[in-house]
């Protein structure tokens, strides 16, 4: 397992948004096939550790670095408040803001003045902000991989397995969530790495509310 990937730096493509699996490409070119894993006792113990870690986090903020296998790169600030609330503020010149309000994930492109809304539960990132996180509730773990410093848990949604796979990466000593990776149906691998992580803060509820600015076009994607 390669632990904290880095790809060449350039501007991020809009379709690679945080590995959200939003289906922005016109047609899928690759259909990954994922088989169910046979989990041993250590795998099951690590999955239980992951669930316990996430269920102990109610709020978090961090810097993020996003890269993808097409060479795209972006950075910004993440705010999370479970259940259901997320905010990704991209650093300039990337003209994007992403806000999850508990039901919808809103993607605002300031450059083209467009807001796209997606059901939060149908995005890979929605797994991380459930009220109670269980990696066996509507998910299927396909692999647990390890090296000397970290381990990863890869999963799919069985009813939407053609959408791609999500891998969560955790460091050991200390045991921390540091990264997620999404391989989508087009074969694009998007990696988001977290740094300067702070847990337990209080956030204004306004951070997780998005109102369409005047003059924007709004689109709702029921998928």
C-alpha positions as CSV (number, residue, x, y, z in Angstrom):
1,X,0.0,0.0,0.0
2,X,1.3,3.5,-0.8
3,X,0.3,5.7,2.1
4,X,-0.2,9.4,1.3
5,X,0.0,9.7,-2.5
6,X,1.3,12.8,-4.2
7,X,0.6,13.6,-7.9
8,X,2.0,16.4,-10.1
9,X,0.8,19.8,-9.2
10,X,-1.6,21.7,-11.5
11,X,-5.1,23.1,-11.3
12,X,-7.8,20.7,-10.2
13,X,-10.4,19.5,-12.7
14,X,-14.0,20.3,-11.8
15,X,-15.0,16.6,-12.3
16,X,-12.5,15.5,-9.7
17,X,-14.3,17.4,-6.9
18,X,-12.8,15.9,-3.7
19,X,-13.4,12.4,-5.1
20,X,-17.1,12.9,-4.5
21,X,-18.1,10.6,-7.3
22,X,-20.6,13.1,-8.7
23,X,-20.8,11.7,-12.2
24,X,-19.7,14.8,-14.0
25,X,-18.3,12.9,-16.9
26,X,-20.6,12.3,-19.8
27,X,-20.1,8.5,-20.0
28,X,-18.1,5.9,-17.9
29,X,-15.1,4.5,-19.7
30,X,-14.1,1.9,-17.1
31,X,-16.3,-0.2,-14.9
32,X,-14.3,-1.4,-11.9
33,X,-15.3,-4.9,-10.6
34,X,-15.0,-5.3,-6.8
35,X,-15.3,-8.7,-5.1
36,X,-16.4,-9.1,-1.5
37,X,-13.5,-9.6,0.9
38,X,-12.9,-12.5,3.2
39,X,-12.0,-10.7,6.4
40,X,-9.8,-12.2,9.0
41,X,-9.9,-11.4,12.8
42,X,-7.3,-8.6,12.4
43,X,-9.3,-7.0,9.6
44,X,-12.5,-7.1,11.7
45,X,-10.6,-5.6,14.6
46,X,-9.2,-2.7,12.5
47,X,-12.7,-2.0,11.1
48,X,-14.1,-1.8,14.6
49,X,-11.3,0.6,15.5
50,X,-12.2,2.8,12.5
51,X,-15.8,2.9,13.4
52,X,-15.0,3.8,17.0
53,X,-12.6,6.6,15.9
54,X,-15.2,8.2,13.6
55,X,-18.1,7.8,16.1
56,X,-15.9,9.7,18.6
57,X,-15.5,12.7,16.3
58,X,-18.4,15.2,16.3
59,X,-16.6,18.2,14.9
60,X,-13.3,18.6,13.0
61,X,-11.4,21.2,11.0
62,X,-8.3,20.6,8.9
63,X,-6.3,21.8,5.9
64,X,-6.7,19.5,2.9
65,X,-4.7,18.8,-0.2
66,X,-6.5,17.3,-3.1
67,X,-4.7,15.6,-6.0
68,X,-5.9,13.3,-8.8
69,X,-4.3,10.9,-11.3
70,X,-4.9,13.4,-14.2
71,X,-2.4,15.8,-12.5
72,X,-4.9,18.1,-10.8
73,X,-4.1,19.7,-7.5
74,X,-5.9,22.0,-5.1
75,X,-5.8,23.0,-1.4
76,X,-8.2,24.5,1.1
77,X,-9.9,24.3,4.5
78,X,-12.4,21.6,5.7
79,X,-15.0,22.0,8.4
80,X,-17.0,19.0,9.5
81,X,-19.9,18.7,12.0
82,X,-21.5,15.3,12.3
83,X,-24.1,14.4,11.5
84,X,-24.3,15.6,7.9
85,X,-22.5,18.9,7.8
86,X,-19.4,19.7,5.7
87,X,-17.8,22.7,4.2
88,X,-14.8,22.8,1.8
89,X,-13.4,26.2,1.2
90,X,-10.9,26.0,-1.7
91,X,-7.9,28.3,-1.8
92,X,-7.7,30.7,-4.8
93,X,-7.5,30.5,-7.7
94,X,-9.8,27.4,-7.6
95,X,-13.3,29.0,-7.7
96,X,-15.2,26.3,-5.8
97,X,-17.1,26.1,-2.5
98,X,-18.7,22.9,-1.3
99,X,-21.3,22.8,1.5
100,X,-23.3,19.9,2.9
101,X,-26.3,20.8,4.9
102,X,-27.3,17.3,6.1
103,X,-29.4,16.5,3.0
104,X,-27.8,18.0,0.0
105,X,-24.2,18.5,-1.0
106,X,-24.0,21.9,-2.8
107,X,-21.2,22.6,-5.3
108,X,-20.8,26.3,-6.1
109,X,-18.6,27.3,-9.0
110,X,-18.0,31.0,-8.7
111,X,-16.5,31.3,-12.1
112,X,-19.5,30.1,-14.1
113,X,-22.0,31.1,-11.4
114,X,-23.6,27.6,-11.1
115,X,-24.8,25.6,-8.1
116,X,-25.1,21.9,-8.4
117,X,-26.9,19.9,-5.6
118,X,-26.5,16.2,-5.1
119,X,-28.1,13.9,-2.4
120,X,-25.4,13.7,0.3
121,X,-26.1,10.0,0.9
122,X,-25.2,9.1,-2.7
123,X,-21.7,10.6,-2.5
124,X,-18.7,8.8,-1.0
125,X,-17.9,11.6,1.4
126,X,-21.4,11.2,2.9
127,X,-20.2,8.0,4.5
128,X,-18.0,10.1,6.9
129,X,-20.7,12.3,8.3
130,X,-23.4,9.8,9.1
131,X,-24.9,10.1,12.6
132,X,-23.5,6.6,13.4
133,X,-20.8,5.2,11.2
134,X,-20.9,1.5,10.5
135,X,-18.8,0.2,7.6
136,X,-21.3,-2.7,7.2
137,X,-24.4,-0.6,7.1
138,X,-25.2,-0.3,3.3
139,X,-21.5,-0.8,2.6
140,X,-19.2,-3.7,1.7
141,X,-15.6,-3.8,2.7
142,X,-13.6,-5.3,-0.2
143,X,-10.0,-5.0,1.2
144,X,-8.0,-4.1,4.2
145,X,-4.4,-3.2,3.3
146,X,-1.5,-2.5,5.7
147,X,2.1,-1.3,5.7
148,X,4.4,-0.5,8.7
149,X,3.0,3.0,9.2
150,X,-0.6,2.9,8.1
151,X,-3.6,0.8,7.0
152,X,-6.4,1.3,4.5
153,X,-10.0,0.1,4.4
154,X,-11.6,-0.1,0.9
155,X,-15.3,-0.3,0.5
156,X,-18.1,0.0,-2.1
157,X,-21.9,0.5,-1.9
158,X,-23.2,-2.9,-3.1
159,X,-26.2,-1.5,-4.9
160,X,-24.0,1.1,-6.6
161,X,-20.8,-0.8,-7.0
162,X,-20.2,0.4,-10.5
163,X,-19.9,4.0,-9.1
164,X,-16.4,3.2,-7.8
165,X,-14.7,2.5,-4.5
166,X,-13.7,4.5,-1.4
167,X,-10.5,3.9,0.6
168,X,-10.0,5.4,4.0
169,X,-6.3,5.7,5.2
170,X,-5.3,5.8,8.8
171,X,-1.8,6.3,10.4
172,X,-0.6,4.3,13.3
173,X,1.2,5.7,16.4
174,X,-0.9,7.9,16.6
175,X,-4.0,6.3,15.2
176,X,-5.5,9.1,13.1
177,X,-7.7,9.5,10.0
178,X,-5.4,11.2,7.4
179,X,-6.7,10.5,3.9
180,X,-9.4,9.2,1.6
181,X,-9.0,8.0,-1.9
182,X,-11.8,7.5,-4.5
183,X,-11.4,5.4,-7.6
184,X,-14.4,6.4,-9.8
185,X,-16.1,4.6,-12.7
186,X,-13.8,6.5,-15.2
187,X,-10.7,5.1,-13.6
188,X,-9.7,8.5,-12.1
189,X,-8.1,8.2,-8.6
190,X,-8.7,11.3,-6.4
191,X,-6.8,11.6,-3.1
192,X,-7.6,14.0,-0.3
193,X,-5.0,14.3,2.5
194,X,-5.7,16.1,5.8
195,X,-3.2,18.1,7.8
196,X,-3.4,20.5,10.9
197,X,-6.3,18.5,12.2
198,X,-8.3,19.9,15.1
199,X,-11.2,18.2,16.8
200,X,-13.9,19.3,19.2
201,X,-14.4,22.9,18.2
202,X,-17.7,24.8,18.0
203,X,-18.8,26.1,14.6
204,X,-21.4,28.6,13.6
205,X,-24.4,26.8,12.0
206,X,-24.1,29.4,9.1
207,X,-21.0,27.6,7.9
208,X,-23.2,24.7,6.7
209,X,-26.0,26.7,5.1
210,X,-25.8,27.6,1.4
211,X,-28.1,30.1,-0.3
212,X,-27.8,30.6,-4.0
213,X,-26.1,34.0,-4.7
214,X,-28.1,36.3,-7.1
215,X,-27.6,35.5,-10.7
216,X,-26.6,31.9,-10.3
217,X,-28.0,28.9,-12.1
218,X,-29.2,26.1,-9.9
219,X,-29.2,22.4,-10.9
220,X,-30.5,19.5,-8.8
221,X,-29.2,16.0,-9.5
222,X,-31.4,13.2,-8.3
223,X,-29.0,10.3,-8.4
